Amino acid sequence: MRHRRLSFQPVFVVPAIVAVGSLVLGGCANKAQQFRSNPTPEIDSVSQTHEEIDNRLTVTNDTNARMINRDIGYVLMLDRPSRLTPHPSGW
């Protein structure tokens, strides 16, 4: 029984290698370029996401609004009862 020897034909092998190599390298290059253009797509500032920035601004605005209400009470002298009362006061 004679073994038949398989011969590689460079006409099919070389283009196949080139095609596979270009697909592999092309796919990696595209992902690398996307990463280089924006390595942290979910981060909007130096260290915070958009949601974290919105949460911080909401807490800040809420705190400022409550402090304004307290300051208005001080200005209008509504922060404590009058001292003109004849009864003792805890203030």
WOMOPE-V662800 format. One record per residue. N is the residue number from 1. RES is the residue in three letters. PSI is psi in whole degrees, -180 to 180 (NA if undefined). Layout:
n->[N | N]
res->[RES | RES]
psi->[PSI | PSI]
This chain:
n->[1 | 2 | 3 | 4 | 5 | 6 | 7 | 8 | 9 | 10 | 11 | 12 | 13 | 14 | 15 | 16 | 17 | 18 | 19 | 20 | 21 | 22 | 23 | 24 | 25 | 26 | 27 | 28 | 29 | 30 | 31 | 32 | 33 | 34 | 35 | 36 | 37 | 38 | 39 | 40 | 41 | 42 | 43 | 44 | 45 | 46 | 47 | 48 | 49 | 50 | 51 | 52 | 53 | 54 | 55 | 56 | 57 | 58 | 59 | 60 | 61 | 62 | 63 | 64 | 65 | 66 | 67 | 68 | 69 | 70 | 71 | 72 | 73 | 74 | 75 | 76 | 77 | 78 | 79 | 80 | 81 | 82 | 83 | 84 | 85 | 86 | 87 | 88 | 89 | 90 | 91]
res->[MET | ARG | HIS | ARG | ARG | LEU | SER | PHE | GLN | PRO | VAL | PHE | VAL | VAL | PRO | ALA | ILE | VAL | ALA | VAL | GLY | SER | LEU | VAL | LEU | GLY | GLY | CYS | ALA | ASN | LYS | ALA | GLN | GLN | PHE | ARG | SER | ASN | PRO | THR | PRO | GLU | ILE | ASP | SER | VAL | SER | GLN | THR | HIS | GLU | GLU | ILE | ASP | ASN | ARG | LEU | THR | VAL | THR | ASN | ASP | THR | ASN | ALA | ARG | MET | ILE | ASN | ARG | ASP | ILE | GLY | TYR | VAL | LEU | MET | LEU | ASP | ARG | PRO | SER | ARG | LEU | THR | PRO | HIS | PRO | SER | GLY | TRP]
psi->[125 | 135 | 133 | 131 | 129 | 131 | 135 | 133 | 117 | -18 | -33 | -31 | -48 | -48 | -33 | -43 | -43 | -42 | -46 | -43 | -41 | -35 | -43 | -48 | -36 | -41 | -42 | -38 | -38 | -44 | -39 | -39 | -40 | -41 | -42 | -34 | -31 | 85 | -22 | 80 | -24 | -11 | 128 | -31 | -159 | -38 | 10 | 146 | 172 | -41 | -39 | -38 | -45 | -41 | -44 | -43 | -37 | -45 | -41 | -46 | -39 | -44 | -43 | -40 | -40 | -37 | -35 | -42 | -41 | -42 | -38 | -40 | -39 | -44 | -42 | 4 | 42 | 12 | -15 | 162 | 163 | 149 | 3 | 0 | 146 | -13 | 149 | 145 | 153 | -4 | NA]
